[in-house]
Amino acid sequence: MSEPHLLDVENLWVRFPTRTGVFEAVRGISFSLGRERLGIVGESGSGKSMTGRAVLRLIRRPGTISADRMLMKGEDILRVSERRMRALRGGRAAMIMQDPKFSLNPVMTVGEQIAEALRAHAPIGRKAARMRALEMLDEVAIRDPERVYDLYPHEISGGMGQRAMIAMMLAPGPEILIADEPTSALDVSVRLQVLQIMDKLVSGRGMGLIFISHDLNLVARFCDRILIMYAGRIVEVCEGGKLHEARHPYTIGLLNSAPDLLRPRPRLAVLERDPAWREAPSVSALL
């Protein structure tokens, strides 16, 4: 019997009531995640981050989540209790936010936060948690883990903070990692280092990665499959290395509006949007 997918989402909707009516941030999307690197790209407001948050049931009221099916390794996460969901967050699935300055607790040291994440999901003592936290800091290529363990978030650089976030999220051993723009706040040189660390850890552990980004060229090089989202729906699904063979005019427009050193153009195109794209049915990305 084959192993169930790490994640199966079918007909997912995320809605927010407003004074002028209901705003639909995610509109009926379906996708699966295996032990792979799945990229989600699109403009700001396309529903990328909301999709990642909905998977972990992190949509705050009055926002609502609905789906025909949302299974995490066969377990229906729409119907489990909040207590069970807290155990699944971090234990089975974790999320790396965009900027570590806003994600790390400013009044706790870096090491204490990693150790706390471990102790929240496993019966482990303080000394063992500290040793494991030091191992994780070393695993994400942080020099002198003993020193960094005792530093506060404001005392470390952005790249080191993002690596500390990766260590904290992966310490409990989740099988799913959701990375929401994990490199956008980093310098170009540091960005490559963080991606290499993330790729090594995810591949080495056989995890499933959902990589959310604006950078199409980066996602094309890094991911195995790519979902292109527009106005809350999936308009196209591409293989990672074949993004430049995309057929949907929205995906082509995104590619043409971004500079590309390998395919230089005298003038970048302006992205034109067709109102019909908004009402077209979402493309299924179920495995």
NORURZI-V323760 format. One record per pair of residues at least 4 apart in sequence whose C-alpha atoms are under 6 Angstrom apart, sorted by sequence separation. I is the first residue (numbers start at 1). J is the second residue. D is the distance in Angstrom with one decimal. If there is no record, write none. Layout:
[[I/J/D] [I/J/D]]
This chain:
[[18/22/5.7] [42/46/5.8] [50/54/5.9] [54/58/5.8] [71/75/5.0] [87/91/5.8] [88/92/4.9] [89/93/5.2] [90/94/4.6] [100/104/5.7] [112/116/6.0] [138/142/5.4] [145/149/5.8] [157/161/6.0] [167/171/5.8] [187/191/5.9] [195/199/6.0] [199/203/5.9] [200/204/5.8] [219/223/5.5] [229/233/5.3] [249/253/5.9] [260/264/5.7] [17/22/4.4] [53/58/5.0] [54/59/5.9] [71/76/4.6] [89/94/5.7] [119/124/5.7] [137/142/5.6] [186/191/5.7] [202/207/5.2] [229/234/4.4] [238/243/5.8] [16/22/5.6] [70/76/5.8] [71/77/5.9] [228/234/5.6] [229/235/5.8] [16/23/5.1] [228/235/5.9] [15/23/5.6] [137/145/5.7] [183/191/5.5] [228/236/5.3] [15/24/4.5] [14/24/6.0] [15/25/5.9] [227/237/4.8] [14/25/5.5] [134/145/5.7] [226/237/5.7] [257/268/5.2] [14/26/4.9] [226/238/5.2] [257/269/4.9] [13/26/5.0] [225/238/5.9] [256/269/5.7] [257/270/5.9] [13/27/4.8] [115/129/5.0] [225/239/4.6] [226/240/5.9] [13/28/5.2] [115/130/5.8] [225/240/4.9] [12/28/4.7] [224/240/4.6] [11/28/4.1] [12/29/5.1] [223/240/5.2] [11/29/4.9] [115/133/5.6] [253/271/5.2] [11/30/5.2] [114/133/5.7] [10/30/4.2] [220/240/4.7] [9/30/5.2] [26/47/5.4] [220/241/5.7] [9/31/5.3] [25/47/5.6] [140/163/6.0] [8/32/4.5] [7/32/5.5] [7/33/5.0] [6/33/5.7] [6/34/5.5] [5/34/5.1] [91/121/5.9] [136/167/5.4] [176/207/5.8] [178/209/5.9] [181/212/5.5] [175/207/4.8] [176/208/4.8] [177/209/4.9] [178/210/4.7] [179/211/5.0] [180/212/4.8] [181/213/5.0] [176/209/5.9] [111/149/4.0] [110/149/5.4] [109/150/5.4] [110/151/6.0] [109/151/5.3] [110/152/5.7] [109/152/4.4] [16/63/4.5] [106/153/5.8] [235/282/5.9] [15/63/5.6] [234/282/5.0] [235/283/5.6] [15/64/5.3] [233/282/5.1] [234/283/5.3] [14/64/5.7] [14/65/4.8] [13/65/5.8] [13/66/5.3] [12/66/5.8] [114/168/4.5] [118/172/5.2] [12/67/4.3] [11/67/5.1] [11/68/5.6] [10/68/5.6] [10/69/5.0] [9/69/5.7] [9/70/4.5] [100/161/5.6] [8/70/5.6] [100/162/5.5] [8/71/5.1] [7/71/5.7] [7/72/4.6] [6/72/5.6] [7/73/5.8] [6/73/4.6] [5/73/5.8] [4/73/5.7] [94/169/5.7] [91/172/5.8] [93/174/5.1] [92/174/4.2] [95/177/5.8] [98/180/5.5] [91/174/5.2] [92/175/5.4] [93/176/4.5] [94/177/5.0] [95/178/4.5] [96/179/4.7] [97/180/5.3] [98/181/4.9] [93/177/5.8] [95/179/5.7] [98/182/4.9] [35/206/5.9] [38/209/5.9] [39/210/5.8] [35/207/5.2] [36/208/4.9] [37/209/4.7] [38/210/4.8] [39/211/4.6] [40/212/4.8] [41/213/5.4] [35/208/4.3] [38/211/6.0] [39/212/5.8] [41/214/5.6] [34/208/5.8] [46/229/5.8] [39/223/5.7] [46/230/4.9] [38/223/5.7] [46/231/4.7] [47/232/4.7] [37/223/4.8] [40/226/5.7] [42/228/5.8] [46/232/5.1] [37/224/5.3] [38/225/5.0] [39/226/4.4] [40/227/4.8] [41/228/5.1] [42/229/5.1] [38/226/5.8] [40/228/6.0] [29/233/5.9] [27/232/5.1] [26/232/4.1] [27/233/5.5] [25/232/5.4] [29/282/5.9] [30/284/5.2] [31/285/4.2] [32/286/4.7] [30/285/5.9] [31/286/4.3] [32/287/5.6]]
